[in-house]
Amino acid sequence: MARKELVAAGARYSAATVKTAAKGGNPGDQARAWGFYRTPEVRSFANWIGNAMGSALLYAGRTMPGGDIERIPDDHPAAQLVAEIAGGPQGQAQLLREYGRHLAVAGEAWTVVRPVKEALPTWHVVSVLEMSRKGTNLEATIEGEALPIPAGDPDGNGGELDPIAIRVWDPSPERHQNADSPVLGSLNELEELRLLSAAVRAVTLSRLTGRGVLVVPKGTRFPTAPGQNADDDLIDVFLEVAETAIRDPQSAAATVPIILEVPAEMVGQIQRLTFESDFDELAIKLREENIRRFATAADIPAEFLLGLGDVNHWGAWTLTQEAVRLGIVPRLDIVTQTYSRYWLHPLLESQGIKDFRTYVVAADSSPLRVRTNRAQTALDVYDRGGISGRALRRETGFDEADAPTAEEQQRRDRRDQDQNTEGKPLPVDETNTDPDTMPASAHPGRPSEGLLAAADGLIWAALSAAGEKLRRTPACPRSERTRTRTVQSAELHTRHTVEASQVDQWRLLDGAWTRIPEVAARYGLDPECLTASLDDYCRELIAAGVPHTYDVVPAAISSCTGTVAA
């Protein structure tokens, strides 16, 4: 699988950029790329990227000194502007979905923002094939109508109701002004795929049009249909059989060979002639190989195009995380960075906000990273005091409107207190039964102590390695790095805030699970499941700033052991 970091490029159409903003790549290549969109493999790839990007959430943030992005309050002017993009969350989801498909196929698209009197402006994603130059103006074709876009002044400002256009593209490393995409990089391979598919179709049709020719000695009567003369030209017979077979593949013409009578001395016995070629089977194999070449050129795991096959749900989840990291987040960055520079910043500057460049449009990709058992993990961690009620509601699909009122919470607390009092066990010397002296590991439904100790060691080692890396990140200022030496590395994340996305950004857990296959084999567990469970647990601890405790280990691995943590 091809791996690369995508760098954002953008330009707002104005008088200052009139010569360069509309100058994209080769129009012929763009047209060819979109011509392949109807190819099943390309369409599947582009729609996967688009649907995934459409699940992300846009928000307004502020760039901090270390490069991190901090979400800003909803009442800030930047937050209000971002909330109005494309009319709100639903429009933003559609906007990002469209950009996903455009960046996957053509590597670029235009955003046309069209102001509306006394209403929010409308946002459109327009392909390069629907943009053209008309003198110093651009012209966009939107919903079948031509929309002129004036160049405006050098700062990108125009009339109050003038539309604006922003080109967003993934720059080619060869020529920055040109766009790049997996489809543009595979035009030759896709052309071969089209030819091979045509060949396979021709093979299929040729086999439908007949099953060859059956040669019989002369004297055998040539079959005739009503109204047909036995001396009719053989070409007419071939054409009639072919037409019938294509029109009705279940007809006899598609399965029975044509009977041809020849002089007896020219054929020693009845024989059948077929028209198959050695290339028929080769074309099918070449097509499969060509599809695989395109799948490896796409910047998501090839399994999403070739099929997951025997990959279990844990492996599928891991592949999804890889696809989000390599194929979705970089493209989201392309869009948000361009919108920040060429849309948000000019608006904030016009409102007199001095530090307008520190505010950005950002995308939250966490909805793409939620695993199916995350809700159960949240419940387990909440029961042990590891996360708040707000976090629990978020991870289980509820919002703050579902939170209990103060009165309901008081009643619940009193009920829990009464139950704890009534159910409190008596001291050992006051019971009427034998004391329970079974060790914890002997209780049914609980993993063995050996497995718990091994998992605890893996978690502690992973957090320790993450803490060592954390000391060298912007989250830990240089002025405090000497002081952090007194803090155990495995608990450093509780002292310095780490966002969930920064775990991947700073590679805090890279290489942390190399011993899991050995441990999983020792205790008969699925190594992929154990890796995913421990990785998720550590990520949640780091992002929440919560220390690890041994008591939570059974819950962290319960989905892999088939047990319920006590």
Buried (B, 14 or more C-beta within 10 A) or exposed (E): BEEEEBBBBBBBBBBBBBEEBBEBBEEEBBEBBBBBBEBEBBBBBBBBBBBBBBBBBBBBBBBEEEEBBEEBEEEBBBBEBBBBBBBEEEBBBBBBBBBBBBBBBBBBBBBBBBBEEEEEBBBBBBBBEBBEEEEEBBBBBBEEEEBEBBBBEEEBBBEEEBBBBBBBBBBBEEEEBBBBBBBBBBBEBBBBBBBBBEBBEEBEEBBBBBBBBBBBBEEBEBEEEEEEEEEEEEEEBBEBBBEBBBEEBEBEBBEBBBBBBEEEEEBEEEEEEEEEEEEBEEBBEBBEEBBBBBBBBBBBBBBBBBEEEEBEBBBBBBBBBBBBBBBBBBBBBBBBBBBBBBBBBBBBBEEEBEEBBBBBBBBBBBEBBEBEBBBBBBBBBBEEEBBEEEBBBBBBEEEEEEEEEEEEEEEEEEEEEEEEEEEEEEEEEEEEEEEEEEEEEEEEEBBEEEBBEBBBEBBBBBBBBBBEBBBEBBBBEEEEEEEBEEBEBBBBBBBBEBBBBBBBBBEBBEEBBEEBEEBBEEBEBBBBBBBBBBBBBBBBBBBBEBEBEEEBBBBBBBBBBEBEBE
